[in-house]
């Protein structure tokens, strides 16, 4: 089972990294979601979020950095949710 979990984490991490890169290729696709958390300078935050998601995704994909990436991912998600709640 650990090998299966590792494969899922690797694929999930790579999927997150690709999604992060998509923020740079087609930022308009992410502006609607990002605007609820960052109503001002939304495009800038789309790029920042893309960078964070790419880095975290690559961290999740590599077994050596997976635990640290999970911690960063949790912090990132809490930060995003906090901003959405604050900007309601």
C-alpha positions in Angstrom: 0.0 0.0 0.0 2.8 2.6 0.7 3.9 2.3 -3.0 0.3 3.1 -4.1 0.2 6.1 -1.8 3.5 7.3 -3.1 2.3 7.0 -6.7 -1.0 8.9 -5.9 1.0 11.6 -4.2 3.4 11.9 -7.1 0.6 12.1 -9.7 -1.3 14.6 -7.5 1.7 16.7 -7.0 2.5 16.8 -10.7 -1.2 17.7 -11.5 -1.0 20.6 -9.0 2.3 21.8 -10.6 0.7 21.7 -14.1 -2.3 23.6 -12.7 0.2 26.1 -11.3 1.9 26.6 -14.6 -1.5 27.0 -16.3 -1.9 30.2 -14.2 0.9 31.7 -16.4 -0.4 30.4 -19.7 -4.1 31.3 -19.2 -4.4 33.6 -16.2 -7.9 34.7 -17.2 -9.1 31.2 -16.3 -8.2 31.7 -12.7 -9.2 35.4 -12.1 -12.7 34.6 -11.1 -11.6 32.2 -8.4 -8.7 34.5 -7.3 -10.8 37.6 -7.1 -12.8 36.4 -4.2 -9.6 36.1 -2.1 -7.8 39.1 -3.7 -10.2 41.6 -5.1 -7.4 44.1 -5.9 -4.4 43.3 -8.0 -6.1 40.1 -8.9 -3.9 39.3 -12.0 -0.8 39.7 -9.8 -2.2 37.3 -7.3 -3.0 34.8 -10.1 0.7 34.7 -11.0 1.8 34.5 -7.3 -0.7 31.7 -6.7 0.5 29.9 -9.9 4.1 30.1 -8.6 3.1 28.7 -5.2 1.1 25.9 -6.7 3.9 24.9 -9.0 6.4 24.8 -6.2 4.1 23.0 -3.8 3.1 20.5 -6.5 6.7 19.7 -7.3 7.4 19.3 -3.6 4.6 16.9 -3.3 5.8 14.9 -6.3 9.2 14.2 -4.7 9.2 11.8 -1.8 12.1 13.7 -0.1 10.2 16.9 0.1 6.6 15.6 0.4 6.2 16.2 4.2 7.4 19.8 4.0 5.2 20.4 0.9 2.1 19.1 2.8 2.8 21.6 5.6 3.2 24.5 3.1 0.1 23.3 1.2 -2.0 23.4 4.4 -0.7 26.9 5.2 -1.4 28.1 1.7 -5.0 26.8 1.8 -5.6 28.4 5.2 -4.3 31.7 3.9 -6.5 31.5 0.8 -9.6 30.6 2.9 -8.8 33.4 5.3 -8.6 35.9 2.5 -11.9 34.8 1.0 -13.6 35.1 4.4 -12.0 38.5 5.1 -13.1 39.9 1.7 -16.8 38.8 1.9 
